[in-house]
Structures are given as C-alpha cells and as structure tokens.
Amino acid sequence: MRKAAILLTCVLLWGTASRAQAPDEERAQQFDSWMSGYSLNKDTNDVAAFLKWVSQSEAYRENDSAVMPTASFLSVIFRDNPKKVSKWVKSASFSGNARKVVERALWLAGRAKLIKSTFGKSPKYAKRRPPNLKKLKVKGPGDLDMMWGAFMASGDVTYPGRIIDVLDADKALSGDEKMDAATRGAAGWSLSSFYRSHELVHRLIQARAKEAKGTIKEALDEIISQNEPKSVPLPNRD
C-alpha cells in the first residue's frame, strides 16, 4: 500500500498544500487556513476562489490522494448551499484530479445531475446512490479521508466517531488483514494528530475513552497518554 494512503490523505493534503512551490505556496496557506476554520464560521465567500485554485494547483495535479478528502469537504458545502452550487462549479475549468474532486463532491452531495451538465458526461459511479457518510462503515484509508473531509467542513463529531470505531481490532473492516491493520494504523495516526490540535476531537476522544471497552479503549488510552502533553491548550486550540 502506498505510504500516502497509510498516513491518511486528509492530513497529507494540508501538508502537501503547505509545501507547494511558489507562487502557489501563499495561496495554499490561505486556503489551508480557510478549510481549517470553515466549520466555525461557514464562510462561503471563498468557495469559488478555492475551486479555481484547486483547478490550477500543483498540489492537486501531482497528488491523487488529495481527491477524496477535498471532495467530501466540498460535498458538505454543496449540500448546505444548493442554490450556489451550479454557479460555483461552472466558475472554473477542471481537468485531471481537480475534475475528479468536483465530480465526487457533487455526487456525494446528491447533485449528480450537475456533473453531466457541467462536464458533458458522468462517471459510472454517479449512477449509484451516494452513501450517507454519517452511517458509512469505514473499510479503508479512502473512507477515513472522507470522514475527515466531512468533519472539517461540518464540525460534526459523528465523522471522527466513525473513525474511532475502526480501532476495534476484534472486528474485520475489509476482510483483508493487512489492509485492515494499515487502516487502523492510519486511523490512530490521524486521531492523534487531531487530538493534539482540534478541541472537538480532543473532547470526543476523552469522552469515548471513559466509556469504551476492549481494544478501542486500549487504543484511545494510548492516544491520550502519548499526545496529551503535546496538545495545544485552550483558547489556542481550534
């Protein structure tokens, strides 16, 4: 499995953006900040500009792993702002990974018809009903990406809650033991990262650790013990 998948591509996306080459770097940092704070203020004024940046950015052109977390992030915005979606997606020209981001976001938001009207044709998966991400059973790294992307846009801890469920080593995920181990590793790594920097995830993990049992409790207790000293104290945490 590719290292990018194991390290969870949602978090990798922010890192890729911050390493983008000039003149992309300044814009990448601007949108990194916008995405990180979106769930707090729901500021849609930069959506069109963000989509234009996605269509032009090297961070997306060179990183297939950026597609899923960004698509799920945008799907929440598209779902919450149905009257603005058509104008947004037609405000820029998309190709390659950027097009995949928009197509997937429209599908997840229940706006599959806009895919064909925007691009002329639709991917095969767009004929299927999109999953309810809040109820999605996480089976692999791509599902983790969608959970984090949706969480960053909504602030709804249901999504990281689904990731915590992955830590139950007594339950199979995909049926492939190596894949399942990698997915659990990615889940733990990403939860640790967000535990240190995001207040909602910090509180969620603390609460779940108190009520959890078995391997989930063991994993959460380890996350807390390893990361609590590194956590950013309020009010500086998101």
N, C-alpha and C positions, 0 to 999 in steps of 0.2 A: 504493500500500500504506500502511496506517495506520502512523504513527510507532511506536505501541506494539509492533507486530509486528517492525519493523526493529530496535528496541532490545532485543529479546529479553524476552519477558514474564516469564520466570522471575525475572530480576534486577529487572524492573519491579515484580513482586509485592512484594518486600521493601521497595522504595521507596514503593509505594502504602500498604503497611501502616504505615510509619513516619510517613506524612503524614496518616493517618486522623484525623478530628476527635474531640475529647474527647466522651464518656468512652471512646471506642474506642481512643484512642492508647496508653494504658498497656497494655491487653490485647494490642494489635498488637505492641508492642515485646516483650512477654513471649513471644508465640508466634514472633516473628521469631528470638529467641534460641534457643527450643526447636528450631525447624526447623534452624537453622544448626548446632546441636550434636548433632542426633539420631543421625547416623551414628556418632558416637563412643561414645555410651552406650546407644543403643537404648531410651530411656526411654519406655515406652508409657503411663505413668500419666496423661499429659496429652492422650491422643488424644481421649477423649470431650469434654473441655473445649474442645479445638481445634475439633472438629466443631461444637460448639454455637456457638462464636464465628464460624465460617465461615457458619453458618446465619443469623446476625444482623448480621454486619459490613457496613458501608458499602463497605469495600474490595472486597468480592466483588459486592455488589449493583450497583456502578457500574463494575466493571472486568471485561469479558468475557475479557480477556487473562489473568486470574488462573486461569481454569479449568484449562487443560492442565497447567501446572507443578505445581499443587496436586494434581490428580488423579493424576499419575504419582508424586508424592511419597507420597501416601496408598496407592497401589496396592502399593508395596513393603512398607509396614507391614501392609496387609491380607494380602498373600501370606505374610508371615513369621509372622503371628499368626492363623491361620484360625479358631481356636476363639473368638476375641474379636470377630470382625468383625460378626456379627449384632447383638450387644448394642450395639456402638459405633454402627452406622448407625441403629439404632432408638432411640437415646438423645436424638435431637433431631428437629425438624421442618424439612424442607428444601424450598425452592422457588427458582425462578429459577436463577441461576448456582450457588448452593450445591447445588441438586439435581443440576445437570449435573456438578459436581465429584464428588459421591458416586457417581453412576451410572457415570461414566467410570472412576473408581478401581476400582469393583467389577468392571467389565468387564475392565480391564487386569490385575487380579489373578486372573482366572479364576473370579470369583464372580458371573457374570451372573444366575444364578437368584435371587440375593438382591435384585436390582433389582426384579423383579416382586413379590416377597413384601413388599418394603419400601414401594414406591410404587404398586403396583396394576397397573402396566404398564411395558413396557420400550421404550427407543428402538430403532429399526430396526437400528442398528449392533451392538446387543448379541447379535443372532442370528449374527454372524460370529465366527470365532475371533480372539481378541485377538493383536496382534503380539508377538513376542519383542523387547523393547526393546533387548536387547543385540545383536541382529542387524538391527535396523531400519535401512534405508537412509534417511538424513536427506535430505528433499527440500524442506522449507520451514521457516519460523520455528516453526510448531506442533510439528514434530518436535524442534527444538532445545529447546523448552520441556520436552518430555517427558524428554529426555536429562538436563537439569539437575535436574529434579524427582526423577528416579530416583537420580541421583548424590547429591543432598543427603540422601536417606533411607538410602542404602546405603553410601556411601563407595567404591563400586566405580568405578575409573577407566576401565573399559570404556566407560562412557557419555560422559565428555568425550573419550575416544579417538575415538568416532564423530563427535564434533563437529570434531575436528582433521581427520578425513578430508574434511570438507566444504571445507577450504581448498585442495584440489587444483583449481585453476582450469581444468585441462585435461579435467576430467570433468563432464559435464552432470548436474544434480541433478533438476530438474523438467521440463526441456525448454524452459522459459520463461527467456530470457536475463536479463531484468530481475529476475524473481523469484529466479533463481539468484544474481545479483550482490547482491541485498538479503540473501539468506540467508547468503552468505559474509561480508558485512559484519557481520551480526548475530552470526555465529559468532566472528569475530575480536574483536568488541567484548566479547562475553561471556567469551571465553577470557582476554582481557586483564584484565578485572575480577577473575576468579577467580585468575589468575596472581598478582596483587598481594596477594590476601587468603587464599588457601587453599593449604596446603602440598602436598597431594596433587596438585592441578592444576599447581602450580609445578614439582614434580618431574617430572610427566608431560611437560609441555611441554619442559623441559630435556632429558629423555631422547629424546623424539621428534625434537627439533631436531638431535640428533647423528647420527641415522640416516636422517633424511628427505632427499628429493631434490626438485628442481624447485620448483614453485610452493608446495608445502607447506612446504618448508624456508625459502623466502624469507619466507613469512608468519609462521612461527614465530620466525625470527631477528628479524623486525621487532617482534613482540610482546615478545620478551625485551629487545631494546635499548631499547624505549620504556618498558617497565614495571619492569625490574629495579631502577632507582633508587628507585621508589615502593613496592617490595614491603616488606611487614611482616616483619622478621626473626624467626626463631625465638627464644624459645618463644611469642611472641605471636600468630604465625600459627596458624590453626585446625589 
